[in-house]
Amino acid sequence: MTRNVFERGGYNKQEVFVICTCFATANLGTVGAVAAVLEILHIFPLLVVLYLIATLIVAVILVRTPPLSTVPKEYIAEPDPEPVFTGTPVEYLQFAFNEGVKTAKEGESIPRAAINGFIDGTKLTATIIGTVLTIGTSVLVLEAYTPFFEYLAAPLVPLMTILGIPDPQMAATGIIGGTAEYFIGATLVVGTDLFTKVFVVIVTSSQAIFFAASAPMMVDMFDDVPMRFRDLTLILILRTLLLIPIAAALTHGVAALGLI
């Protein structure tokens, strides 16, 4: 969807980079799946709220720092950005509703949109399934038979302890695992306490970039931005470092309120 808007001039290169690396609302379904595996589905609405808060805070910070702030605001088509609107929240909702109705009238029929969506989804699946299977399997093998992720997570353990995470080693391992594949990273904490589970789910779901699927997909799909692995890696590191204290504060907050 982002690519389609980009090609018709709705987004410039910086906006595309920000959208792809700072927001991952498609993760909501995966958050639900992870919550079910971790047996915390009963607090799914709370997880979604915490995920959204953490994502927005990190986005506000990262869009003002390199490398995102240095991406040129160039278009690859005739610029057709969203109109600038000022007004009250009610007026903004009315404007958004009217724009939605206008787009629906001018756009494709529901059957045609469904067919095109299915075709695009199939192409996307074919593009990333090999990477997902390769990296996902490698992560599972390394976690099951080696202390690889424990070694990588070791520098984070003291920070987890300082932030008051009950199971610092498991939390650190889950976060590091999440950089490779979100679902696997989150489920590494399946045997720990509720506080640690909530903390890790917030961090891993908000990382947005992981190397099993989203990173190679961005590099392949937006080579004209361009999105490079070095930039994505730096953004992922920055996101993780910001998310850890933010997620800890949010988790302590909801724990103090008796919500977990």
Number of C-alpha atoms within 10 A of each C-alpha: 7 14 14 10 14 21 15 15 18 20 25 22 21 19 19 21 23 16 15 18 23 24 18 18 16 9 17 16 10 14 25 19 15 24 22 13 14 21 13 16 16 11 14 18 11 15 23 19 12 22 25 18 17 23 25 14 13 21 17 11 12 20 20 11 12 12 15 19 14 11 19 12 13 14 20 15 13 10 15 14 14 9 6 5 10 8 9 9 9 9 12 13 12 12 14 13 12 12 12 12 12 11 11 12 10 9 11 12 11 10 9 11 12 12 12 13 13 12 12 13 12 11 11 13 13 11 16 17 12 13 17 19 13 11 16 19 15 14 20 16 11 12 18 10 8 11 12 13 17 19 10 13 21 15 12 19 19 14 15 20 13 9 16 15 23 15 17 21 19 22 28 28 26 29 30 21 26 29 22 21 24 30 22 21 27 30 19 21 24 18 11 14 13 16 18 24 27 28 26 29 30 30 30 29 28 29 29 25 30 19 21 25 22 20 23 21 17 21 16 15 15 19 11 10 20 15 22 15 14 9 14 23 16 13 22 21 15 16 23 23 15 18 23 23 17 21 25 21 15 19 24 18 13 15 13 10 9 8 10 15
